C-alpha cells in the first residue's frame, strides 16, 4: 500500500493555511502603511505598488479560504487544472511585487 507524503506547506495542509493567512495579514499591513504615507499618489511607481498589493490581498485571502476548506474537509487539492492556476498565481504575484519594488528603489534614488 503506497502512502503519499505531504510536503509541509503544500496546498491543503494546515501549514499552508497559516502561511496564507500570514501573507494576507502582512500584505494588508503593508498596504495600510503605504497608504498612510505622505502623498504617495504623486509618484507613479508607488501608485503601481499599492495597486499590486491590492491584487495580492484578495489572491492570498482566496487561497486561504481554499486551504481552509481543504483542511476542514481533509481532502487535499490534487486536480492538475486547479494546481496550475494556483502555481501561476503564486508566480505572478511575487514577480509583479519584486519588479515594482525594484522600480520604486530606482525611482527613489533619482
Secondary structure as UniProt FT lines:
FT   TURN            8..9
FT   TURN            11..12
FT   HELIX           14..35
FT   TURN            38..39
FT   HELIX           40..42
FT   HELIX           44..73
FT   HELIX           80..109
//
